[in-house]
Amino acid sequence: MIERDIVVDGGRILRTYDGGARSPEAPVLFWHHGSPQTGAILEPIAVAAERRGIRVISYARPGYPGSTPDPGRRVASAAADVARIADRLGIARFGVMGASGGGPHALACAALLPDRVLGAVGLAAIAPLTDRFDWWAGMASDAGLRAAVDGRAARARFAETEEFVPESFIPADWEALSGAWASLGADAGAAGEAGPDGLVDDDVAFAADWGFDPAGVLAPTLLVQGGLDRVVPAAHARHLLEICPNSELWYRPRDGHISVLAAVPVAMDWLLDRLTA
């Protein structure tokens, strides 16, 4: 994995990670990390991509380790940042995939970069805040997002005393974190130790206007959702399925928020079909 800092508008830095296939002709996947994470390419993602000849690019969203904070960023801001990274690396077209908090940012790229994004995948992706369904129902811990509704200052105050709620994960999630996805837990811990800015700005962006309409995601879109997810409940995936016009849902009834990531390899297969068509 190659780590590099890419300087964008106004001298802002985006910490970028480049891994997977080295061939110039290799299909490219931009991975959008969860909240909170560092943006480094996790081992299961790197392994699955290498086996499929996919080049994976990831980056730390503003406020996460190595990337300059960008207070007031919206979910839509990810599209411009990805375009800048792709331009710098000489990448014309690509797929996008994101898990949890990364899901909306992947959709932003698909909506706002329609000439470049060939397909999108969201795993346990949160939906835009709406009253069309009970957006909060089923969340084991919604206090951070509720604070974010009141703005950045309120969310930052909550972060001062915020603690993880263990009940957010089902036994299958804890099993995944002690096994195949142990790197995710370690990475989330590293992101948390670096400070709350990235997570605060993510939550504020999720709870506000995203800056784009998911109905504008015209690229083929795959949603993968665990039926027992207590962080992003299944109703979010069903809502995204309704509003994204070219989407399909893989529903995994026994999975939670982390165990659903077992679908990453087969989701890459789905995306690879779109990247090489």
C-alpha positions, 0 to 999 in steps of 0.5 A: 500500500502506497501512502501519499498526501495530495494537496488540493484547493487552498493547500488542503491535504488529503491523505491517500492510500493506493493499493491492489493491482499495479497494472495501468489497465487494472480496474479501479475502485475508490473505497470510502471508509466508515465513521470513524476510520483512518482511511487506510486500506483494511486487510480484507479489502486489500486481499479481495481486491488483489485476488480480482486484479482491482486497484483500490484507492482510499483516502481519509476524509477531511478531519481524519488522520492526515487530512486537513479538516474542512468544517462545513463539508457536506456529503457531496464534498466527497465527489470533488475530493475524489475527482481531484485525487483521480485527476492527480493519479491519472484515473479516468473512470472507476467504481465506488464502494463504501461501508456505513458512513462511507456509503453516502459518500460513495453515492455522492460520487455516483450522483455527481460524477456520472461520466466517471463512476461506472458502479456503486456499492453501499454496505450498511449505508445510512440514508438521508435524514427524512420523515418518510420512514422512522429514521431513528428506529432500531438504532442502539445509540442515536445520541451522536446523530441527534446532537448533530441535527443541532449543528457542529457545536452541539455534536462537538460538545457531545463528543467530549463525553461520548462512549461506544455502546456495546449493544450496537453490535450483535454477537456476529459483529464481535466475532468478525472483529475478533477474526477476519475484520480485526483490522477494522477495530484496530483502525477505528481505535486509531482514528478515535485516538487522533481526535473526534473532528472527522466523526463530528463532521461526518455526523453533521453532514449526515444529519443535514442536506447532503448536497445532492439527491440520491435519486440522481444516482443513475449508475448501477448501485448495489446495496448490502444490508444486514437484517440485525444491524443496530447501527444503521437499521435495515429500513435505511437500505430499503429507503435507498432502494426506493429512491435510487433508480438503478439499485438492487438490494442484497439483504442478509437477514442474520448479519449486523453492522460488521458481519455484513462486511463478509459480503465485500468479496462478492460485492467486488465481483458484482462491481468488477462486472460493471468496471469491465463491461 
